[in-house]
Amino acid sequence: MASINLLPKESLDKGSSAKSRQFFGVLTGFLTVVFVLIISLGAGLVFLSVQAAEELAATNAALKEDVFAIEGTEQKLILVKNRLGHIEQIVSERKTEENLGKQGLVIDRLPQEVELSSVMASGRESRFRLSIKSGNMMEQIFDMLGQIARDNQTLSSLVISEMTFNNIFGYVLEIEIL
């Protein structure tokens, strides 16, 4: 088929306008390719961002499940810790009772002339203070303490932690039973 041109011959491009038209055609094609590449890169970035967001959401859900699982364990640990505290308190009270019993071994054998001035008992040890008027009684007290320590296997140690003399009160002994 033949090319039919209905424009007058004067309007035909022969020179610089044909070159300009060709340049703008190439420029338009190049810009179209760049535009398509930019759109493709944008779509790729959106796709990757969506994938990363989905992964983060899955990780977040897994971490929430872990936290819920750990909360139950934490509550159980707090309960166990509370129970252990109660057990320690009961054991301490029993040891205090035992220590009072050990004190009773010594206090029951004291002569009438010896005055018991203070008593302290805790879960670990017990202490009591004796006031003794004469030095003769000191010998009897030491013999009695030695006899109690030899005869009784429940006493792990019997310690005289303090021994003082005062003109007004006489001798003062502080004894620890462990």
Secondary structure, 3 states (H helix, E strand, C coil): CCCCCCCCHHHCCCCHHHHHHHHHHHHHHHHHHHHHHHHHHHHHHHHHHHHHHHHHHHHHHHHHHHHHHHHHHHHHHHHHHHHHHHHHHHHHHHHHHHHHHHHHHHHCCCCCCCEEEEEEECCCCEEEEEEECCHHHHHHHHHHHHHHHHHCCCCCCEEEEEEEEECCCEEEEEEEEC
